[in-house]
Amino acid sequence: MKRRFDYALAIVGHLKAEGGDFVPIVGIARTHHLPAAYLEKVAQELKRAGWLEARKGPGGGYRVRGDRADISVEALINFYNPIYELCPLLRATKR
């Protein structure tokens, strides 16, 4: 879980810095010295969650969705480690 969260932060931070351009995952991997295959899996998770959009082909890659450009660290924490999984009291009330 922690590794996916860390990689999600790297992806989202990089894409926000690009200002809306589509960025290939291999470019992000090279910049941050991370494995491209694993970053791709994390990017797909973020895409399914509605935070990223993808485009195939030349000029393709990922970018932050316009309506979700304010992805916060808190939102990513809650996505990868929902609070009810961390707190025993909340875990008991979830059932």
HUVENVEN-V543132 format. One record per residue. RES is the residue in one small letter. PSI is psi in radians with two decimals (none if undefined). Layout:
BEGIN
RES|PSI, RES|PSI
END
This chain:
BEGIN
m|-0.80, k|-0.72, r|-0.76, r|-0.69, f|-0.81, d|-0.76, y|-0.64, a|-0.73, l|-0.76, a|-0.76, i|-0.92, v|-0.76, g|-0.77, h|-0.79, l|-0.66, k|-0.67, a|-0.44, e|-0.18, g|0.57, g|-0.05, d|2.62, f|2.33, v|2.21, p|2.51, i|-0.53, v|-0.54, g|-0.72, i|-0.75, a|-0.77, r|-0.78, t|-0.71, h|0.08, h|0.88, l|2.74, p|2.17, a|-0.67, a|-0.73, y|-0.69, l|-0.66, e|-0.74, k|-0.75, v|-0.72, a|-0.67, q|-0.68, e|-0.79, l|-0.57, k|-0.80, r|-0.54, a|-0.18, g|0.14, w|-0.49, l|2.75, e|2.71, a|2.67, r|2.33, k|2.82, g|-3.01, p|2.37, g|0.17, g|-3.03, g|-2.51, y|2.70, r|2.78, v|2.36, r|2.45, g|-0.72, d|-0.11, r|0.43, a|-0.24, d|0.70, i|2.19, s|2.84, v|-0.70, e|-0.74, a|-0.70, l|-0.69, i|-0.83, n|-0.52, f|-0.77, y|-0.49, n|1.35, p|2.49, i|-0.57, y|-0.33, e|-0.39, l|-0.56, c|2.09, p|-0.64, l|-0.76, l|-0.58, r|-0.69, a|-0.61, t|-0.28, k|-0.53, r|none
END
